[in-house]
Amino acid sequence: MSEENSKPDLNEDSNVLESHMDLIDASAASSRENHLRENGMEPVSLWVFLACGIALIIGGAVIGKGGSISFGALNDYVLNGYIQGDPPGGEVVEMQPKPIIDVFVKNGAKIYQAKCQGCHQSNGLGDGANYPPLGNSEWVTGETAALSQIIMNGLMGPIEVDGRVWNGAMPSQAAGMTAADLAAVMTYIRNSFGNETGDVVSVEMGENAIAKYKERGVAAGPIQVAELESKYKLNLEGEVVDPQVKVNPETLEKIEE
Ligand code: HEC
């Protein structure tokens, strides 16, 4: 080993960076560094961001409820679901408590339009040829068990309605029908087309109707007048509700005032 090579390499005549330039990607290295920001332009902490978000949600809820900023109002909003608002372009959503009969008639009208109107017509008076009227029909305003089983099972004629004998066939309307739907559509037809029973078929009664339908056997097919007369000339069991009691239109829960 020569004298020169054994000394520590202190001479600076070769530039380390230059000699390794092919190995160093200077731009990649600089992009890994934290950028220096001007004062006031530093990134916001995640916690500050989250706190702002929560404040916005609470603020929105309180303002949406109607102004008074208290946790009582917020609780009401969250627990009872009072929301008022008109979604853009949509139907007006009314969440104020309303008499249960009004809510059921309104919900029932929608089910009627979807499931029954094509045959029984929008005025509920049938078409005078194949489809009997629901207005002025004792099958509609009479015992609720019989009416519910016509809707759930369908019906095979002959049947007398409004002084005339009909001899057709109505298919079962059970598909997708919940107890609340059935209660609503029954309440609607019993209080429309000139019918005025003034009463509400409760959701519990709707459940009872579905139980009767299952008990009869889903595959039993359309029901006939003889079976209606012998087994279903009675009213559905279940809670009898005051038609004027106020409920939340969305949840159907009673609201004590
Ligand atoms: C595809 C046509 C059709 C649809 C849909 C239909 N019905 Fe009927 N409905 C009939 C026919 C036809 C009869 C008469 C059957 C007969 O002659 O036995 C009838 C009879 C009835 C009756 C007994 C007779 C009367 O006029 O009071 C009731 C009640 C009734 N339907 C209610 C409903 C309800 C409620 C819906 C919707 C949930 C509905 N129907 C959907 C065709 C239909």
Boltz pocket constraint, residues with backbone or C-beta under 6 A from the ligand:
constraints:
  - pocket:
      binder: B
      contacts: [[A, 111], [A, 112], [A, 115], [A, 116], [A, 117], [A, 118], [A, 119], [A, 120], [A, 130], [A, 131], [A, 132], [A, 133], [A, 134], [A, 137], [A, 138], [A, 139], [A, 140], [A, 147], [A, 150], [A, 151], [A, 155], [A, 156], [A, 157], [A, 158], [A, 159], [A, 161], [A, 166], [A, 167], [A, 168], [A, 169], [A, 170], [A, 171], [A, 173], [A, 185], [A, 189]]
      max_distance: 6.0
